[in-house]
Amino acid sequence: MDRPTNPDRDNALARYDSIWDDYFGSLEGRGIEFEEFGASLQEAHELKERLRKAGAVFRNGEASIVKGGLSPACVACTGPGGSRTFYLSLACHRNCYFCFNPNQQDYDHYLTHDYPWEEELEDFARQAGTSACVGLTGGEPLLRPDETVRFFERCQVFLPSAHTRLYTAGDLLDEDLLRRLAAARLSEIRLSVKLDDPPAARERVRANILLAKQYVPAVMVETPCIPGTYDEMCEVLLFLEETGASGINLLEFCYPFHNWDEFAKRGFKIKNPPFPVLFEYGYAGSLPVAGSEVLALRLMAFAFEKNLNLDIHYCSLENKHRSEIRQMNERRFANDSLFWLDPEDFFLKAAKVYGDDREPTATMLQRAGCPERIEDEEERSLLFPVRYMPELSGSPVQPVISYNVLVAKEQGQGIREVELEPFGDDA
């Protein structure tokens, strides 16, 4: 049936389109280039279907894809809160053009000053359960080997059952330090493989992977998938398979809002759209680089084709964002019947109608016994639980899905709408 026009609904959707337009315009005004809209979506979809048929496990609505096992730390990262990563300082002997750290709060200060990790670790221990996961990153923690060992020793005091992990570039490891880390019961070490390193540096990290396997239960590589490196990354996977390493985390390569010249001269562009939902995500302020996700999926397909035993996890930027949204929203879920916590992207969702659709919708909701709804006279909208959407089936009403986050307000906490999504035939 032909649906009547609904200017209130159209205007509401247009507001969010305008926000996206302003966002793109502001970035393009700074010289940042985007790929053509949706350019890589079809290839990514086809690769995901191949991986699904091969037996890959999809988590968080395809934002996280797993071949084989998954580190407890990765499970906890997008879990209900039993994971925390600390740093000693942000000092590092590397100078990677794609480093996120300059976006950290008080970055300049913590380049030369210690972060108060010990008191925060003790606070976390009071809140976390026995299944907590604790990580140490940087900067480069191994610039201060004694303090690194002390961190994990303190973990054993505050959280003796925790899964502990260390992030390091890997080139400062030696056998004595690994012995000390093993004595502090380090559970997992994640080393970086930088494909733009000179051969000698890469060989040193490879040698340390073999050495670490003698002392640490789980030895992993964590590396961004930089477009144009398929052949080299296949070699990395084969090497890790030969060494018996525990696995590899393939990260979506991101632009961290600085050093755009370095990205541009390499011909990189930003994925378009960069996010499913536009929001001021706190994860180090970054944008996904076009082609990185497709590369990660191709590498996983290669691993399946070669029957590698290596555990592989593709961790997209969206996966990190979903972890952030979960931490914001999950505490609302237990005591709210109006909003639904989507288990894939963790936004709080409700259905919404506008203008002349409000009255027939209210009648249908009342008939269905729905007590939870909010009418906004200024916006000319009616908000109600998603679970009552079937009651509107066959009617000319044009609902949308409202995406929301829990935010702090002067009078406590409140709900903020961040996106509207057309529903049904209009989606």
Steps between C-alpha positions, in 0.01 A plus 500: 500500500613856439603664823407861572781749536612574854692830511582469872666163445676621184636804683626286787687269263634799305651644820719195539594505132607860552717403798677242282545758221654748743732231636627402155533865400710589803744213436525559127572863579812378682615309192386154613386287207224240510449207267185498289196436718456125557791414269624204706172379649424235238847343507498496881155337497612228259811427706297479819269247338803291400630514856161410642485191280856410599404499867602843627316627807340845474461711811347839576310516173799414275727759666714217642581186299683199642677198355579248769536618858473849645709649778310545829612864485321550167186340641514728804572812291146500363356346816320664792803673652753252634787630288736793542822607330760719672825667402813608688553802277450586133873512423603287201819442303299458178345774288220327308310745280172326583541501881186576701681623810515872413120496540524379859395743768802684643726338241785752533499469878514120504785492251726607785297420813376178656135409476346418844434142400540339841217683674274451195587130488400467864172686432429273203567193713232609746243525218597207276405139546735205523493461121654843437746562218779753546734635232809719493570708192678823421685673353745216526489335845834327453685830503456446876540125549514508880178701525335269248583197713379683811167573328433131449622418850245746637233340283566175687445683830181685401355255245667159544254326263514761224604428143793738439645615171785720378506705180847569362678571175706195593845626409606568862426152633776276627510167679565641847198730474282213376605291801397782732167548321435128523569514874241780523258259327446698181221322309542644153739714299401685182782607274483737204621409154566821307535426130674832437778410745841420352568126461731485803230642730239259368734204547566608860126503575461160332781357712335641811171331409681167508673594826178620667332168428736340752377721785151643436191280459351701212718678244311706245563757232278805474533711189299739284399382152661762277360495145746376241676250729312179419803295391714612795218432746449151357867437576442618858211255540710214364789590732270510803359162399852357482597636841186374671402847616162523671343734249479839337269796546441670166407860574321734266753762392395848607583865447537660845430861393863600467772445238250499212788584264652161582175325412441708187845439354435127530177540308270415789139616527243465775228235493163641401289494709756485781246390762150352496396759762657843533605573858792661687669169571769524763724226360805711419308707243564320173356418158525161324717494188335372182617154400618390844194294582505327162868415554426350843218290358720381212767395750247301701379334179865413417540340844191285447612400149843395630345319799716694744461411867577859598225680693404823321281784618394791281433790736345790311484858618126446526564217747682743729219751462244238594696421814490869589125526438440187706683649796286813469164330459495162670426632848172644365383167364405331827238752606353646183206358307474776239845461344646175366874435527593360159739205568694566176581871509394576863303816419181556695222481244134592487242542226370843404226653289437862401222744425165354399630147562493559874126464559443169316820363653388594852168326436671180383742510795219548748312207347815288537537600865821702456537739798848630414509789257620858488334774298701808406266782397780725382645232271152360424624148569397190696767265636414141599672161550631319194326180610164656409598562138302193376182674615549752216530233231270569203427859605610807302700622803868570422714424807872556543752348742654745746863432609594635843782519753497556873667831589576699812285805563478760775206318656661157478487284188295537187444358154641664189380406153785468250343349187171418329465204269204453264318174558363239264442599137655842562830367640 
